Amino acid sequence: MTAYLIDTYAWVEYFVGSSKGEILRTLFLKKTNTFYTVDCCLGELQAWSLREEKDFHLLLHTVHANSTILPLTEEDWILAGEERFQLRKTRAHFGLIDATLLVQQKKLECKIISGDSHFSGLKNVIFLQ
């Protein structure tokens, strides 16, 4: 079994049906794979759906059908602050939401699926190109 943490970037590519999103679609077909989405990504998806005039509830249904939503804890946010601080030494604009994904990745010992340039070159990332 392989576990994956899906970044908002990957969900958006999946929803628009791009070639980048096809990678996620292919991974969904393998029944032994497990997928997770961090709860803060739902806020990012809502913002994207409003901007693009998409039905958020349909998108949310798809996220729930294909992944387990992971709620962040106080400890997760504190660890994310530390992670962000360290990464900003070499990646000037690394964000706090991205840092929460790295915290969860370490906890779950999984791979992140993203095309966000902040994740480029990081270990255990399937980078959508």
N, C-alpha and C positions, 0 to 999 in steps of 0.2 A: 504494500500500500504506500502510495506517495501522497503527501499532504501539501497543499498549496494555499497561500494567502493571496487573495485577489485585491489588487489596488484599484482605486476608482478609475484610473487611466485605462486599465484592462477592461473593466466593465463597460466603459464608454465605447471603446473600440468594438467590443462584442455587440453592444446594442446598435451601433451604426452599421454593423455588418462588414467592417473593413477586413482587409487581408491580415492585419495585425490581430484582430479579434478572432480570426479563424483558428489561431493557435489555442485560444481558450475553448472554443467550440470543440476542437479535436480532443483536448484534455477531458472535457465533460463526458465524452463518449466512453472513456475507459472507466468501467464501474468500480475498479479498485482504488481510484483516486478519491481523495477527500479534499473539500474546498471550504475555506473560511473567508469571511469578510469582517473587518473591524467596524464596529458600529459608527464610528465617526465618518467612515466613507459614505454612509447613507446620507449624511448632510451634504456632502459634496455632490452626490448623485441627484439629490433634490435640487440643488442650485443649478446643475447642468440641465436637468429636465425642464425647469422653469425658463431658462435662457433659450433652450432649443424647442420649447413648446411640445414636450413629450409628456405622456401620461405617467407620472411618477408611480402611481399605484400599480400599474402594469410592470414597470421596471422593478419595483420592490418585490412584487410577487415572484418574478424571475430570479432575483437575488436569493430570496428565501428558498425557492425550489431547488437551487443549485449549490447553495452554500449554507454554512452555519454562521450566524451572526455572533461575533464575539464582543461582549460588553467590556469596556475598559474600566479598570479599577483605579483607585487613587494611587496605588503603587505603580501601575502601568504608566500613568501620567508623569509621575516623579522620575521613573526610569527613562521615559521618553525625553524629559528635559535634559537628563545627563547625556543620553545618546545624541541628541541634537547638538549640545554643547561640544562634544568631542568631534562630531562630523563637520561642524562649521569651521574647524581648524583647517580642513582641506576642501570643503565644499561650502562656499560662502552663503548660499541661499537654501541650505537644507532645512526643510520645514518640520514643524512639530508633529503634524499628522503623519508625515513620512516616517518620523522617528518612532511613532507608535507602532507602525507596521514592523519595524526592525525589532522592537521589544517583543511583539507577539511571535515573530519569526523565530527568535531565540527560544522562547518558551515552548513553542510547538515543534521545534526542529524541522521546519518546513522550508519550502521555497516561496519566494514572492514572485508574482506575475505582474509586471508593470512595463510600461514604455516611458515612464517619467524619467527625464534625464538625470534627476537626482540619484536614481538607483543604478545608473550606468556603471558597470565595472565592479559592483559590489558582489560579494560572495553569496551564493545560493539565490540568485535572482534570474528568472527567465525574463530576459529583456526583449520586449516586442519591438521589432524594427520594421 
